[in-house]
Amino acid sequence: MLKVKMAYHSKNGHEFVGLRVNLGGEMQVVYDALAGKRRIVWIKSRAIKTTLIDEALRESIVSKNVFSGLVTALNARSIEVDYLD
């Protein structure tokens, strides 16, 4: 079971980013676009504070390219990730 911790939609409602956590404490960031593109990003470290991830999500959702903004924001905070496709 995954629990959504925080989620944001772009102003036009076409894109979404959110953090979800499973029962084991593993975190995933979900990116979803109305155009059908969906990406799952696993957070590698469980020791990362969710406040840092929240900052990255808020920063990315206002970017011109939300997914690229997400990757940049996570990297800027030294948050290590793996990408699922």
VMD Tcl script that builds the backbone (N, CA, C; Angstrom):
set m [mol new atoms 255]
animate dup $m
set s [atomselect $m all]
$s set {name element resname resid chain x y z} {
  {N N MET 1 A 0.843 -1.184 0.000}
  {CA C MET 1 A 0.000 0.000 0.000}
  {C C MET 1 A 0.884 1.241 0.000}
  {N N LEU 2 A 0.526 2.192 -0.827}
  {CA C LEU 2 A 1.261 3.447 -0.904}
  {C C LEU 2 A 0.393 4.570 -0.356}
  {N N LYS 3 A 1.015 5.444 0.395}
  {CA C LYS 3 A 0.315 6.583 0.977}
  {C C LYS 3 A 0.867 7.854 0.347}
  {N N VAL 4 A -0.008 8.705 -0.157}
  {CA C VAL 4 A 0.409 9.974 -0.742}
  {C C VAL 4 A 0.704 10.955 0.381}
  {N N LYS 5 A 1.907 11.532 0.349}
  {CA C LYS 5 A 2.327 12.470 1.388}
  {C C LYS 5 A 2.088 13.924 0.976}
  {N N MET 6 A 2.350 14.224 -0.295}
  {CA C MET 6 A 2.157 15.584 -0.788}
  {C C MET 6 A 1.987 15.513 -2.294}
  {N N ALA 7 A 1.193 16.404 -2.858}
  {CA C ALA 7 A 0.937 16.384 -4.293}
  {C C ALA 7 A 0.587 17.789 -4.776}
  {N N TYR 8 A 1.003 18.065 -6.018}
  {CA C TYR 8 A 0.766 19.383 -6.606}
  {C C TYR 8 A 0.379 19.241 -8.066}
  {N N HIS 9 A -0.522 20.106 -8.518}
  {CA C HIS 9 A -0.920 20.184 -9.921}
  {C C HIS 9 A -0.437 21.514 -10.492}
  {N N SER 10 A -0.095 21.487 -11.775}
  {CA C SER 10 A 0.277 22.732 -12.449}
  {C C SER 10 A -0.958 23.629 -12.530}
  {N N LYS 11 A -0.726 24.918 -12.757}
  {CA C LYS 11 A -1.845 25.863 -12.808}
  {C C LYS 11 A -2.858 25.503 -13.884}
  {N N ASN 12 A -2.378 24.972 -15.017}
  {CA C ASN 12 A -3.308 24.614 -16.086}
  {C C ASN 12 A -3.939 23.238 -15.867}
  {N N GLY 13 A -3.511 22.533 -14.830}
  {CA C GLY 13 A -4.078 21.242 -14.493}
  {C C GLY 13 A -3.605 20.092 -15.362}
  {N N HIS 14 A -2.630 20.323 -16.225}
  {CA C HIS 14 A -2.177 19.299 -17.164}
  {C C HIS 14 A -1.063 18.414 -16.618}
  {N N GLU 15 A -0.433 18.825 -15.521}
  {CA C GLU 15 A 0.671 18.042 -14.967}
  {C C GLU 15 A 0.532 17.929 -13.453}
  {N N PHE 16 A 1.104 16.855 -12.930}
  {CA C PHE 16 A 0.989 16.518 -11.519}
  {C C PHE 16 A 2.320 15.954 -11.042}
  {N N VAL 17 A 2.730 16.328 -9.841}
  {CA C VAL 17 A 3.855 15.698 -9.156}
  {C C VAL 17 A 3.408 15.384 -7.736}
  {N N GLY 18 A 3.861 14.254 -7.231}
  {CA C GLY 18 A 3.475 13.890 -5.879}
  {C C GLY 18 A 4.473 12.923 -5.262}
  {N N LEU 19 A 4.519 12.915 -3.957}
  {CA C LEU 19 A 5.364 11.997 -3.210}
  {C C LEU 19 A 4.467 10.963 -2.560}
  {N N ARG 20 A 4.841 9.688 -2.728}
  {CA C ARG 20 A 4.122 8.624 -2.047}
  {C C ARG 20 A 5.127 7.739 -1.332}
  {N N VAL 21 A 4.677 7.135 -0.237}
  {CA C VAL 21 A 5.539 6.317 0.617}
  {C C VAL 21 A 4.841 4.986 0.855}
  {N N ASN 22 A 5.589 3.867 0.694}
  {CA C ASN 22 A 4.976 2.566 0.964}
  {C C ASN 22 A 5.149 2.209 2.440}
  {N N LEU 23 A 4.582 1.110 2.843}
  {CA C LEU 23 A 4.622 0.715 4.254}
  {C C LEU 23 A 6.037 0.470 4.757}
  {N N GLY 24 A 6.949 0.117 3.855}
  {CA C GLY 24 A 8.344 -0.103 4.225}
  {C C GLY 24 A 9.152 1.182 4.325}
  {N N GLY 25 A 8.530 2.322 4.027}
  {CA C GLY 25 A 9.214 3.601 4.112}
  {C C GLY 25 A 9.891 4.043 2.827}
  {N N GLU 26 A 9.794 3.238 1.759}
  {CA C GLU 26 A 10.389 3.625 0.488}
  {C C GLU 26 A 9.552 4.731 -0.146}
  {N N MET 27 A 10.243 5.724 -0.710}
  {CA C MET 27 A 9.562 6.882 -1.276}
  {C C MET 27 A 9.668 6.888 -2.793}
  {N N GLN 28 A 8.588 7.339 -3.425}
  {CA C GLN 28 A 8.541 7.510 -4.869}
  {C C GLN 28 A 7.964 8.883 -5.173}
  {N N VAL 29 A 8.532 9.524 -6.187}
  {CA C VAL 29 A 7.936 10.736 -6.724}
  {C C VAL 29 A 7.264 10.334 -8.032}
  {N N VAL 30 A 6.018 10.722 -8.178}
  {CA C VAL 30 A 5.254 10.413 -9.380}
  {C C VAL 30 A 5.070 11.701 -10.175}
  {N N TYR 31 A 5.383 11.614 -11.472}
  {CA C TYR 31 A 5.100 12.699 -12.412}
  {C C TYR 31 A 4.058 12.162 -13.379}
  {N N ASP 32 A 3.008 12.907 -13.602}
  {CA C ASP 32 A 1.958 12.478 -14.517}
  {C C ASP 32 A 1.505 13.687 -15.327}
  {N N ALA 33 A 1.352 13.476 -16.632}
  {CA C ALA 33 A 0.903 14.554 -17.513}
  {C C ALA 33 A -0.376 14.137 -18.218}
  {N N LEU 34 A -1.236 15.088 -18.465}
  {CA C LEU 34 A -2.494 14.835 -19.151}
  {C C LEU 34 A -2.245 14.220 -20.528}
  {N N ALA 35 A -1.105 14.535 -21.126}
  {CA C ALA 35 A -0.758 14.018 -22.448}
  {C C ALA 35 A -0.417 12.526 -22.417}
  {N N GLY 36 A -0.461 11.890 -21.256}
  {CA C GLY 36 A -0.240 10.461 -21.155}
  {C C GLY 36 A 1.146 10.055 -20.691}
  {N N LYS 37 A 2.000 10.996 -20.400}
  {CA C LYS 37 A 3.352 10.669 -19.943}
  {C C LYS 37 A 3.340 10.494 -18.422}
  {N N ARG 38 A 3.881 9.362 -17.972}
  {CA C ARG 38 A 3.962 9.102 -16.534}
  {C C ARG 38 A 5.345 8.566 -16.224}
  {N N ARG 39 A 5.964 9.123 -15.183}
  {CA C ARG 39 A 7.293 8.681 -14.744}
  {C C ARG 39 A 7.256 8.469 -13.240}
  {N N ILE 40 A 7.923 7.419 -12.796}
  {CA C ILE 40 A 8.074 7.129 -11.374}
  {C C ILE 40 A 9.550 7.269 -11.045}
  {N N VAL 41 A 9.848 8.032 -10.017}
  {CA C VAL 41 A 11.227 8.265 -9.579}
  {C C VAL 41 A 11.356 7.735 -8.152}
  {N N TRP 42 A 12.218 6.728 -7.968}
  {CA C TRP 42 A 12.460 6.179 -6.627}
  {C C TRP 42 A 13.497 7.032 -5.909}
  {N N ILE 43 A 13.225 7.389 -4.679}
  {CA C ILE 43 A 14.198 8.082 -3.837}
  {C C ILE 43 A 15.080 7.002 -3.211}
  {N N LYS 44 A 16.372 7.067 -3.470}
  {CA C LYS 44 A 17.273 5.996 -3.030}
  {C C LYS 44 A 17.513 5.994 -1.523}
  {N N SER 45 A 17.566 7.161 -0.914}
  {CA C SER 45 A 17.864 7.249 0.513}
  {C C SER 45 A 16.590 7.438 1.324}
  {N N ARG 46 A 16.450 6.639 2.367}
  {CA C ARG 46 A 15.302 6.807 3.263}
  {C C ARG 46 A 15.554 7.910 4.289}
  {N N ALA 47 A 16.791 8.376 4.368}
  {CA C ALA 47 A 17.146 9.384 5.365}
  {C C ALA 47 A 16.855 10.815 4.895}
  {N N ILE 48 A 16.392 10.969 3.675}
  {CA C ILE 48 A 16.086 12.298 3.138}
  {C C ILE 48 A 14.855 12.858 3.835}
  {N N LYS 49 A 14.942 14.098 4.231}
  {CA C LYS 49 A 13.791 14.756 4.857}
  {C C LYS 49 A 12.738 15.058 3.794}
  {N N THR 50 A 11.495 14.791 4.132}
  {CA C THR 50 A 10.420 15.055 3.175}
  {C C THR 50 A 10.273 16.541 2.871}
  {N N THR 51 A 10.756 17.400 3.757}
  {CA C THR 51 A 10.694 18.836 3.477}
  {C C THR 51 A 11.547 19.194 2.259}
  {N N LEU 52 A 12.685 18.515 2.081}
  {CA C LEU 52 A 13.518 18.758 0.897}
  {C C LEU 52 A 12.809 18.303 -0.368}
  {N N ILE 53 A 12.145 17.177 -0.291}
  {CA C ILE 53 A 11.402 16.687 -1.452}
  {C C ILE 53 A 10.235 17.614 -1.753}
  {N N ASP 54 A 9.564 18.079 -0.729}
  {CA C ASP 54 A 8.462 19.024 -0.904}
  {C C ASP 54 A 8.943 20.284 -1.613}
  {N N GLU 55 A 10.089 20.816 -1.211}
  {CA C GLU 55 A 10.657 21.998 -1.874}
  {C C GLU 55 A 10.891 21.715 -3.356}
  {N N ALA 56 A 11.446 20.535 -3.657}
  {CA C ALA 56 A 11.727 20.170 -5.041}
  {C C ALA 56 A 10.434 20.051 -5.855}
  {N N LEU 57 A 9.402 19.461 -5.274}
  {CA C LEU 57 A 8.122 19.332 -5.973}
  {C C LEU 57 A 7.509 20.692 -6.257}
  {N N ARG 58 A 7.528 21.571 -5.271}
  {CA C ARG 58 A 6.963 22.915 -5.439}
  {C C ARG 58 A 7.728 23.700 -6.507}
  {N N GLU 59 A 9.040 23.538 -6.516}
  {CA C GLU 59 A 9.870 24.224 -7.502}
  {C C GLU 59 A 9.585 23.682 -8.907}
  {N N SER 60 A 9.456 22.385 -9.021}
  {CA C SER 60 A 9.281 21.767 -10.342}
  {C C SER 60 A 7.928 22.065 -10.973}
  {N N ILE 61 A 6.879 22.126 -10.170}
  {CA C ILE 61 A 5.531 22.252 -10.728}
  {C C ILE 61 A 5.309 23.605 -11.396}
  {N N VAL 62 A 6.125 24.592 -11.091}
  {CA C VAL 62 A 5.994 25.904 -11.740}
  {C C VAL 62 A 7.004 26.078 -12.879}
  {N N SER 63 A 7.794 25.049 -13.151}
  {CA C SER 63 A 8.764 25.104 -14.237}
  {C C SER 63 A 8.067 24.983 -15.585}
  {N N LYS 64 A 8.695 25.534 -16.618}
  {CA C LYS 64 A 8.154 25.423 -17.974}
  {C C LYS 64 A 8.067 23.952 -18.379}
  {N N ASN 65 A 9.113 23.185 -18.094}
  {CA C ASN 65 A 9.123 21.737 -18.321}
  {C C ASN 65 A 9.158 21.089 -16.941}
  {N N VAL 66 A 8.034 20.598 -16.481}
  {CA C VAL 66 A 7.889 20.134 -15.100}
  {C C VAL 66 A 8.820 18.967 -14.789}
  {N N PHE 67 A 8.895 17.964 -15.674}
  {CA C PHE 67 A 9.741 16.814 -15.360}
  {C C PHE 67 A 11.214 17.198 -15.306}
  {N N SER 68 A 11.675 17.992 -16.263}
  {CA C SER 68 A 13.071 18.462 -16.228}
  {C C SER 68 A 13.315 19.305 -14.981}
  {N N GLY 69 A 12.334 20.120 -14.619}
  {CA C GLY 69 A 12.431 20.921 -13.403}
  {C C GLY 69 A 12.520 20.048 -12.165}
  {N N LEU 70 A 11.788 18.939 -12.175}
  {CA C LEU 70 A 11.830 17.998 -11.057}
  {C C LEU 70 A 13.220 17.384 -10.912}
  {N N VAL 71 A 13.767 16.905 -12.017}
  {CA C VAL 71 A 15.099 16.302 -12.003}
  {C C VAL 71 A 16.133 17.317 -11.523}
  {N N THR 72 A 16.060 18.527 -12.036}
  {CA C THR 72 A 16.992 19.585 -11.636}
  {C C THR 72 A 16.856 19.905 -10.154}
  {N N ALA 73 A 15.627 20.022 -9.678}
  {CA C ALA 73 A 15.389 20.370 -8.271}
  {C C ALA 73 A 15.869 19.261 -7.329}
  {N N LEU 74 A 15.658 18.005 -7.704}
  {CA C LEU 74 A 16.140 16.895 -6.875}
  {C C LEU 74 A 17.660 16.855 -6.860}
  {N N ASN 75 A 18.275 17.040 -8.030}
  {CA C ASN 75 A 19.743 17.062 -8.110}
  {C C ASN 75 A 20.341 18.208 -7.307}
  {N N ALA 76 A 19.704 19.361 -7.343}
  {CA C ALA 76 A 20.202 20.533 -6.615}
  {C C ALA 76 A 20.218 20.293 -5.106}
  {N N ARG 77 A 19.359 19.389 -4.656}
  {CA C ARG 77 A 19.289 19.073 -3.226}
  {C C ARG 77 A 20.035 17.776 -2.885}
  {N N SER 78 A 20.818 17.293 -3.838}
  {CA C SER 78 A 21.624 16.063 -3.674}
  {C C SER 78 A 20.770 14.869 -3.258}
  {N N ILE 79 A 19.586 14.784 -3.841}
  {CA C ILE 79 A 18.691 13.654 -3.589}
  {C C ILE 79 A 18.938 12.622 -4.681}
  {N N GLU 80 A 19.456 11.459 -4.286}
  {CA C GLU 80 A 19.743 10.406 -5.249}
  {C C GLU 80 A 18.479 9.645 -5.616}
  {N N VAL 81 A 18.323 9.393 -6.927}
  {CA C VAL 81 A 17.106 8.739 -7.412}
  {C C VAL 81 A 17.429 7.659 -8.445}
  {N N ASP 82 A 16.456 6.792 -8.664}
  {CA C ASP 82 A 16.433 5.830 -9.759}
  {C C ASP 82 A 15.147 6.069 -10.513}
  {N N TYR 83 A 15.177 5.853 -11.817}
  {CA C TYR 83 A 14.001 6.084 -12.655}
  {C C TYR 83 A 13.379 4.754 -13.057}
  {N N LEU 84 A 12.066 4.649 -12.921}
  {CA C LEU 84 A 11.325 3.475 -13.367}
  {C C LEU 84 A 10.583 3.841 -14.636}
  {N N ASP 85 A 10.575 2.942 -15.568}
  {CA C ASP 85 A 9.792 3.163 -16.805}
  {C C ASP 85 A 9.001 1.949 -17.130}
}
mol reanalyze $m
mol bondsrecalc $m
mol representation Tube
mol addrep $m
